[in-house]
Amino acid sequence: MAIASLDGKMINEHFGSAKEFFIVDLKPDGTNEFIGRRAVNPLCRTGEHSDEGLLASIDSLNDCTAVLVSRIGVGAKKALEINRIAVFEQPDFIEDALAKLTKYFVRTNYAYLED
């Protein structure tokens, strides 16, 4: 999961303004692990963005199954979802949002592990 944050504590960054994402691996046992930070070129430098810039951002996050942001535009959200990256708008503490999302992903994506 890629998290848009200015400080690593709060989800407080708009997808298009993010200069970096905090990458977290959600585990099937309900835990998560911080992997590192990933720098990206912000899409919205002048209030507008290009399709090429959006595609570059998506490509840099292509190993993530989801992004967690405070806000995102409709076009960017649709482009991420077309590329099989789920979008969650959740301006919250990262720790609290990850607890909720980890439970959600365990319940929906990892149910087969309980067999």
N, C-alpha and C positions, 0 to 999 in steps of 0.2 A: 504494500500500500504506500502511496505517495501522499505526504501531508504538507499542505501549504501553510508555512508558519514563519513568522519573523523572528521568533525567540526560542522555538523548540518546546514551548510550554502550552501555548494557545494556538488554536486553528484561527488565525487572524489575517490571512492573506487571500486575496482574490486570485483565482487561477491565472488570469492574464497578467497580473502584476508580479507574480512570484519569480524571484531570482534563483531560488533553490527549493527543493523539496526534501523533507525528512523521510527516509525510506524505512519502513517497518515490515517485518515478516510476521504474518499472523499464523500461528501454529494450530494444528488440529486438536491439540490438548487444551486449547483455550488461552494459551499464553501468547505473548508477542515478543519479538526481538528487534531492537534497533539495529539496522544494518549500516546506515551512514547518511550523509547528505549528498544530494545530487544537484549540481548547478545547471540551470537552464537560462536561456535568453528570455527575458520577459516579453510577452506578446504585446502588451499595451503600453508602449513607451510614449506615444503621442495621442492616445485616445483611440487609435485605430490599429488594426493588426492585419497582417497578410495571411493568405492561405498557406503560403510556404512556411511562415513562422509557426503557425498552428500545427502543421504537419511535423515540423522539426520537434516541437514540444511533445507531441504524441509519440514520436519515434523515440525520444529520450526516456519515455516512461513505459515503453512497450512491454517490459517485463513485470509491470505492476497490474494487478487485477482491479485496482480501484484507486481513486484519488479522493482525498478528504480536504475540502476547501471551505472558506467562509462564504464565498460567492463565486459564481461562474456564469458567463453569458450563455444564452440558449444555443448559439452556433457551436461554441467550444464544447458544451455538454454533449450535443448531438454527435459531434465528430469523435469525441472520446468513446461514447457508447457504440458507435459504428465500429470502432477499433477494439471492441470488447473490453473496455475499461469502464467499470462502474463509477458513477459520480455521486458523492455524498456531500451536501452542503450542511455543515454542522459547525457554526462558530461556537466553540466550547473549549474546555481544557482538553488537550490531546489525550491525557490519561483516561479521562471520563468517556470520551468518544470512542477510544480504542476498546475499552471494556465492553461497551454496547455493541460495537461492530464485530468484535471477536466472537461474542455470543451468537450474533446473527449469522456470521460466516460458518461457525461450527455447526449450527443448526441446519443451515441450508446447503453448504458445499461439502461438508465433511461427514454427513450422516452415514455414508457407506462404510466409514471406518468403525462404526459401532457393531457391525455384523460379526 
